């Protein structure tokens, strides 16, 4: 084995720091007695070609172990072994036989620890490195890669910094976007393939992609079996992070060690050229190491008692507010710094524009698991000067019962609004007496966000997301169909507020298909004209379905992947979506930065509600109908010409309604922009091409349809 020249090195930065003379290696471990660095010649090597044991005097400063190794270059592969007490009752799980990733590694090789394990493998995974043969296990364990971040040409790329109020998000899985049928790309299922599809995204009009997890994870950790095919399931979504500084290597067309780094950066750069921001779905609430029966990958082997929440009296177990076996000790100072450094790294080195935090309420829990009023971490993220212009979006709940919608702590946080999802679903399903709730959601959810000093755009509005039915399945199934997940259809939510319109699943019945398409238009248009920040689930614009699966986390196949043939089959809906997005972009009245105030200083109200007969609505009785007028900007705000007013009416009943239309102001006339009951391309028009109403006083609004009029 090659001997290495080990110099003292520096404690900072943690991870690796490349210079012309070599590499500085630095890791945190408070209770370790020995730290060993191993260097590998290739990703499949069974043994290191060199090993360096850090001297506890020369190579340690406080709790940081560090060494400078001359001659080491970019692309070098490495792992660690760490010795110390194995005392689970005290929170310590050191095991010098276990290989470990550097928690700060900037890339991993595209290998899998779990790939060759049998389905339903049940042995204690912290013994995996001992129980498997040396030849088998050594090449299974991915290696860390020394990365040179200075080698990429950003071509002058700068942050877009688009205001959240002007944003339209598109939630999408990097691999699934181009891995399926008819994607028409040279590198399906990769960052490069995603880059090839940027013209489609630009033409659709969205302003930001919100990518499902791209931090390194192991898709083969899922041991479930598909009961129909006998095939082993995967972790497709990626909510089980292995490393928080590394892009998922298997998503890259370039499979060379570290090749994922530049390919990912290229994707970001080209999205920015198209005016599209990149928001990452990040999972700092738990890791892939699991519970006390899990596998040591990095954090557990370096300092288990610091990185995880452990019960004070039973420290061999893990607090589980994530529902995934462990909970990251987010508000421990060391861990808080780790998370902040990770976020800054993605902003500085990958030019990322924002983050959506999975199960974000965990970030506001104390080291004992209690919810804090002023959590150090969420405040630090909101106030961090490097992150100051990035978008920060919370999923404001966790699996431990916390629910903080509208009051997520930390100031400028936006939040996923599941109340919008549920109320708008129930409204368009035709449930009784939901109109009041729908009115509150459409007008910005002030009941949730105003008290905490937020603005309408802090509400991330969505009808569907990765977790649950797609919009197509929402109008095609009455119940979930998750049998192929291998969990007996017990997984996934039963509260879907869906309706199949007379038949469960796909059908050739034209009347059913007519209603399903109409409801899709209703959902998409409602999303785009509501106050708040809209998020469209990728593929909803052309009726992407998942065969009724509302928890497709393990379906790395055609169930989840985009079938681009549907884009052509449903081109009319794609066009409708594009026009709805453009309407929102063109008129600020749909993307207010303040909540409605009604009549102020004797001026006309900024929003006025109506019953079907044109009178003021009786909110205690109104059901299956909603109508309101949005006032255009006053003359002093629009260069001397008052802006256009918009009249919007929704009929969720199963019968047509004769609607009395209020008189257009300033001697103007009403023109129809949208009527979702119309099946051809005229169901959605531009303001310039809007159709003048022959009768200005009334309109027959068909069942289950949405009407938008503009005055001009």
N, C-alpha and C positions, 0 to 999 in steps of 0.2 A: 504494500500500500504506500502511495506517495506521501512523503512528509511535507508539511506545510510550514512556512515561516509565519508565525503568529505574532502580530504586533498588538499593543494595547488597544488601539482604536479609540472610538468616541461613543458615548452613550446615545447621542442624537445625530441624525434622526433614527428612530426605531425602524427596523426592517433592514433593507440594504441601501447603501449609498455608493454609487459607482463613480470612480475617478479614473484618470489615465493610468494610475499606478496599481489599481486593484479595487477591492470592494470592502467597505465597512459593514460588518454584520452586527445587529443589535437587537436584543429581545428582553422582555420584562419577565422576571420570575422572582418572587419575594422569598419563597421557602425552598427553592431548589438547592441541592448540594453539589450538583454537577450539570454542566451544559456542554453538549457535544454537537459540533457542526459536521455534517457529512456532505461531501461533494460527489456528484454522479456524472458520468460521461454521457449517458443517454437515458431517455425516459423509461426504457425497458430493462435497464441494468439491475441485476439482482443484488449488487453490493457496491458501496461507494469506492471510488478510486483514491479518495483521500479523506482523512478525518482530523478534526481539530478540537481538542478539549480545552475549554476556556479556563484559564487560571483564576481561581476565586479572589486573588489579590490584584494581579495585573489587569485582568479582563472583567472587572466588576466595579461599578460605581453605584452605590446604594442598592437598589433592587434591579438594576439593569446590567445585563451581561453583554459584553461587546468585544469585538476583535477586528482588526484590519488584516486582510489576507492579501499580500502583494501578488500581482500576476493574474488574479481572477478577473474574467471579462464578462461582458454582457452575454446572456445566453447560458451562463453556467447554471446547472441544476443542483439543488441542495435540499436537505431536510435536517431536522434536529432530533436529538434524543436528550431527555432531561431526567435526571435522577433526583430523588428526594423521598420524603416519607409517604408511604401508602397507608394512610390512616383516614378512611372515609368518615368515621365518626367525628373527626376534626376538620373535615372538608378537604383533605389532601388525597390526591389520586395520582401521584407520580409513578411512572413506570419506565425505567430506562430502556427496556426492550422495545417500547413502542415508538415508531417513527412519528414525527410531528411536523405539520406545516408551520411555517413562520406566520403568525397572525397578521403581519404586515407585508406578506409576499405580494408582489405586484402582478404575478401571473402564475398559474399552475399548468402543468402539462395536461393534455386531453385524455386522461386515463380515469379509471374508476376503481375505487376500493371495493365496491360491491358487485362488480360485473359477473365474476365467476362463482359467486356464492349461490347455493341452491335456493329455490323459491321457499319462502316461509322459514328462512334460516333463523334459528331461535337460540343459539348458544350465546352466552354473554359476550357482547361485541368488544368489551375492553380486553378480551383475551384473544382477539382475532389474529394478532401478529404472532402469537405464540403457537396457536393451534394449527394454523395453516403451514404448509411446507415452506421452506425458505425460498425455493425457486418460484413457487406460486405467488407468495405474498409480496415479495420484493418488487416485482414488476407491476403488481396491482396498485400499489400505493403511488398516487401522483407525486410529482416532484415540483418544488418551487423553482421559479425561473428568475434570474437576475435580469432586470429590464433597463434599457437605456431610453429614457423618455425624451432625450434631446434629439432623437433621430427623425422625428416625424415633422413633416412640413404642413403647418396649419394654413398656409397660404393667406395669412392675414385675418383669419377667422376671429370674430369678436362676439361676445354675448349679444343676443337679440334684445333681451330685457323688455319684452312685450308686457304691458300691464295685464294683470290677471283678468281684469274686467273686459279685456278685448280678446281673451283667449278662448279657443274651442279645442278641447282635448279629445284625443282618439286613443283609447286604451287597446293595446295590441301585444301579442306574444311574438317576439323576434323570430323564432323558428317557425311557428305555426303560420305566420303571414305568407311565407313563400314555400313551405315544405309540401303543400298539397297539390291537388290536380290543377293542371293548366296554369300554373304560376307564370310560366314563360320567362324564367330567369336562368342564367347560366349556373348559378350556385344556390340551389334551393335550400331553404332552412338555415341560412347563414346571415351574418352581418352584411356580407357582400350582396346576397340576394335581396335583402331588405333595401339596400342602397339602390338597387336596380328599379325598385317600385316607387321611388320618391316622386316621379312625375304623376303617378296616380293620386298620391296623397295631396300634392300641390293642387291638382285639378279639382279634387273634392272640396278643398277650401279649409281644411282643418289647420290650426296654427301650432299644435304641439302633439307629439306622440308621447303617451304615457306607457312605457315599456314594462311588461311583467318582469320579474326578477332576472337580472343578467349578472349579478354577482355569482361567483363560482359556486355551483352546487353539484351533487352527484345524483343524476336521474335514476340510477339503478339501486338506490337505497330502499325503494318501495318493494316489499316482498309479497304483496298481494298477487293473486292469480285471477285472470279473467275466467269466470266459470263456464263461459261458452266456448272459448278457444283454447283454454289451458295455458295461454301465454302469460308471462310475468308482466305485471303492470310497471309503470314508471312514475317517477316524480316529474311530471311534465311542467307544472307551473313554476317550480323552483323556489317555493317558500320554505327553504331549508338550507340556509347559507353555510358554506364551508369557509369561505374567505371573503372579506369585505373590501379588499383593494383590487381584486382580480376579476376581469370580465370572463364570462363563461367560455372556456376554450373550445368546447365542442360546437359552439355556435359559429365558429370561424371556418371559412373555406380553407384558410391557411392553417394547416395542422402542425406546423413547425413550432417548437417551444417558444412561446411568447408571440407567435404570429397573430394571435387574437387581439393584441394591444393596438397595433396600427390599423388593423381591419375595422375595429370598433371606432377608432378615432376618425377614420375615413368616412364611416357612416354618419357620425355626428357632424363632421365638416360639411358633407354634401346636403344633409338635412338643413343645416343653417343657411347654406346658399339658396335653398328653396324657401327660406323664411319660416322654417318649421323648427320649433324648439324641442328639446329632448328632456323629458322628465322620467326619472327612474323610480320604480317601485322597489323600496328597500325594506329589509327585514332585520332590524336591529333588536327585535324583542326576544328571539331565541336563535339557537344554532342547530346544526345537523348532528351534534354530539348526543342528543337525546337525554334520557333520564339515567338513573343509576345502572341500568342495564345497557346503556348505549356504548358508543365507540369513542375512544380518545383520538381526536384529530389534531387539535392545537390548544385551544383555551384550557380544556380540562387537564392536559398534560403539562402546561406551563404554570398555571396558578388557578386551580379550580375554585378555591375559596374566595377569590376576588371577582372573577368573571361571571359567576352565577349567583342567583339568590338561593341560599340554603337555609332551611329552618334552623333556628338557634339551638334547639335541643336535639334535633335528629339530622345532623349535617351530612349524613351519608345519602340523604334524599334531596330532591330538588323541588323548589316551589315551581308551580306549573300554571302561571297565568296566561300562557300562550296556547295551551291545549296540545302542545307538541313535545312535552317531556321535560323541558327546562325553561328557565326565564333568565335572560341576560340581566346582570346587576347594573342597570343603566346609570343609576345615580351614584355609584361609587366613583370617586374622583379619577381613578386610573381608567375605568371603563368609559366614563364620560369623555375624557380626553381622546381615547381611542376612537369613539364614534365621531367626534368632531374632526379628528384628523382624517378619517375615512371620507367624510363629506367634503372637506376642503380639497382632498386629493382629487375627487371626481370632478369638482368644479375647476380646479387649476389645471389638471393634466388632461382631462377629457372634455372640458368646456360644457359640462352638464348644466342645464338651465333650471332644474328643480327636482324635488324628491317627493314621492308619496310614501308615507311611513305606515307600514302594515301594523295592525294592532297597536296603534300609537299610544294608547292609554298606559301601556307598560312603561313607556318612557317617562311617565309622570308618577311612577311608584317609587317609594323610598326603598332603601336596602332591606327593610323588613317587609316590604310588599304593600305598604299603605299608600293610598293616593295622597299626593301632596298638593297644596294650594298653589305654591310657587316652586315647581320642580326645577332644580338646577339645570337639568339637561334641556328641557323644552325651552326654557328661557335663554340658555346659552346658544341654542340653534337659532332662535329668533333674533338674537342680538349680535351674533358673530359677524365681525366686519367683512370677512371673506365671503360669507354666505348672504350678505345683506341684500343682494338683488335677486337671489334665487327664490323660486316658488317653493313653499313648504306646505304640504298637504297632509293632514292627519286622517287616518281611519280612526275616529274618536271613540274607540271601545276596545275591549280585549276579551279573552276567554275566561277571565276571572270575575266577570260581572260588572266591570266598569263601563259606563256609558256617559260620555262627556260631550255629546253633540251640542254645538252652539256655545260651549264654554270651555273648549280645550285650552289649557293654560299655556301662556307664552306670547300673547300679544297678536302678532300678525299671521297666525296660522289660519289657513283655509281648511275646510273639513268636508269629507264625503258626507252627503246628506241622504241617509237611507230613508228618512221621512218623506222626502220628495219622491223617491222611487216608489214607495208603497202607496202613498196617497194618489199619485198620478196613475199608477196601475189600477187601483180600485175605482178611480173616477172613470177611466175609459172602459173598464169592464162593465160599468153601468150599475155599480153598487148604489144603494139608496143613501141620500143625505151625506154624500162625500164632497159635494160642491164647495162647501165652506172650507174644508181642509185643502182642496185643490186650489182654491183662490189664494189661500195663504202661501202655498208653495210656489205658484206661478208668479206671485208678486214679490218673491224674494226671501220668504221664511223669516220675516222680521221677528216673529214670536220666538225664534231660536237664537238669532244672531245679534239683534239690536241691543239687548241688555248688556252684552259683553263688549259693546263698542265696535262690533264688526260692521262690515258693509255687505251689500247683497252678493258681491262677487266672492266673498269668503265661503259661500255655499257652493260646493261642487255638486251640481245636479246631474242625475243619471237615471235612466230607466232600466238599464241592464249593465252588467259589468262581468268580468271573468267569473265571478263567484255567483252562480245562479243561472237561470234561463237566459239564453240569447233572446233578442227581441222576437225573432221568428218563432222560437219555441214558446215564448210567452203567449202567443196567439194561436198556438197549434197543439198545446197539451194542457190537460187539466191537472195532471200530477207528474211528479218526477219519474224518470226511468233510468235509474243508476245501476241496474243489475250487473252491467259489465264491469263495474268497479270492484267487484269481488267482496262487497260488504253487505250483501243481502238486501240492497236498496234501503238500508238504514241510514246511510250518509246523505248529506245535503238537506237543505231546508224544506219543510212542508208548507211554509207560508209564502207562496209564490204569487198569489193574486192573479192567476192566469185564467184563460178561457180558450177552449179549443174550437169554439164556434160550430160544434155539432159533430166533430169526428176527432178521435185521438190520433195525432200524427199526420204525416203527409197524405194528401188526398187529391184526386182529380176532379172533385165536385166543384164546378165553376162558381156556384153561389157561395160556398164556404171560402174558396180562395179569394173571391171578391171582397168578402168581409175582412179576411186576414190582411190583405194588402191595404185596405182602408185603415184598419187599426194601426198598421205600421206607419202609415202617413200621419195619423193622429199623434202617435207617440213622438215621432221625429220632429214634427212641427211644434208640438207643445214644448219639447225640450229646448228648441232653438229660440222661442219667443218668451221663455220664462226668464225672470230676473235671477241672476246668479251666473256661475260659470258652467257651461254645458260640457258633459263628457259623453261621447258616443263610443259604444263598444265596437271595436273593429269588426267589420263584416255585417253589422246590422243594416248597413245601407244597401246590401244586396241579399238580405234574408239568409245569412249564414246560420245554420242550425246544428245542434249537437245531439240529434235523435232523442230529445227529451231529457238528456243528462244535465242536471243542474249542479253538478259537482265534478266536472271533468278534469280534476287535478292530475289524474293518473292516465289520461288518454292521449298519449303521444302518437296519434294516428289520425285517420280521416275524420273521426268524430270531432276533433278539435281543429284540425288544419283547415285553412281557407280553401274552398273549392272555387277557383276563379271562373269556372264555367257559369256559376250563378251570377257573376257580375254582368255577363251578357244577357242571361235569361231575365234578370230583374233590372235591366238598364233604366227602365222608367223610374224605379224607386231610387236608383243612384242619382238620376237627374233631379228628382224631387228633393233629395237630401242636399245636393249641391246648391239648389236654388234657395232652400230654407237657410242654409249656412250663409249664403250671400245676403239674404234679407237681414239677418242679424248683424252682419258686418256693416251693412250700409246705413243702418239706422240706430243711433245711440239710445233711442227710447227703449230698446230691448236689452240694453246692457248698462243700466244706470249704475252709478257709483254711490248713490245714496238711496235709502228707502223712501217709498212714497210718503208724502206728508198730507195729501188731501188738499183742500183749499187753504192757501196761505196768503195773508195780507190782501184779502179780497180778490185774489186772482182766481182764474178758473182752476179746478182741481187737476192734479197731474194724472190721476186715475179716477174713473167714475164707473161704478158697477150698475148693471141693469138686470131687471127681470125680462122674460121673453116678451112681455107686452110693453116694454120700454119704461116701466116705472122703476122706482127704487126696489131692490130685492128684499124680501123678507127672509133673512138668513136662517131663521128657525124652521122655515118650511121649504126653502128652495131645494130641489133635488133633480139630479141628472141634467142640469142646465147651468151654464155660466156665461156671462157676457160682460164686457167692460170696454171702455174707451181709454186709450193712452193719448195724452195730449202731446202734440209736437212742441218743439222748443219755441219760446216766445221770440218776437221779432228782434229784440235786443241781443239774443243769443245766437241768431242765425243770419247775421249780416243784413238785417232789415226785412227779411221775409219770414213769417212764421213757418215753422216746420209742419209737416203733414201729421194729421191725427190718424190713429188706427182704431178701428172697431173690430173686436174679436169676440166670437160667439162659439160655444161648444155645446153640442147636443149629444149626450151619451145615452139617451133613451132609445127604445126600439121602434119609435114612431116619429114621423116628421113633425116639425114644429114651425108655426108661422111666427117669425120674429119681427117685432116692430123696431125699426132702426132709428136711432136719434138723428136729428137734423145736423147735417154737416155745417161746420162753422165757416164764417168769412165768405159766404156765398159760394162755397166749393161744392163739389159733387162727390159721391162715393163711387169708388172703383174696386172691383173684386181682384184681390191678389191670389187668394187661396180658397178652395172649397174641396176638402179631402174626399167628398163623395164622388167627385168626377174621376173617372178612371184613366183618361188620357193625359197627355202632357200639359193640358191646360188646367189641371188641378192645382198647379203652382205656377204663378206668373211673376215676372219682375214688376216693380212699381212703374217703370216706364211703359210696359206693355199691358198694364192692368186693364181689365174690361169694365167699361162704364155700366152701372146698373140701370136697366130700363125703368124700374120702379125704385125710387129713392127712399120710400117710406117703409118697405117691408121686404122680407126675404124668406122663402120657404127653405128651412135648414133641414136637410134629410137626417134620418136617424144615424147615430154614431158618426158624426162628422164635425169638422172644425172649419169655421169661416173666418177669413181676414179681409177687411175692407180698408182702403186708404182714401183719405180725402185729398183732392187736388183740383 
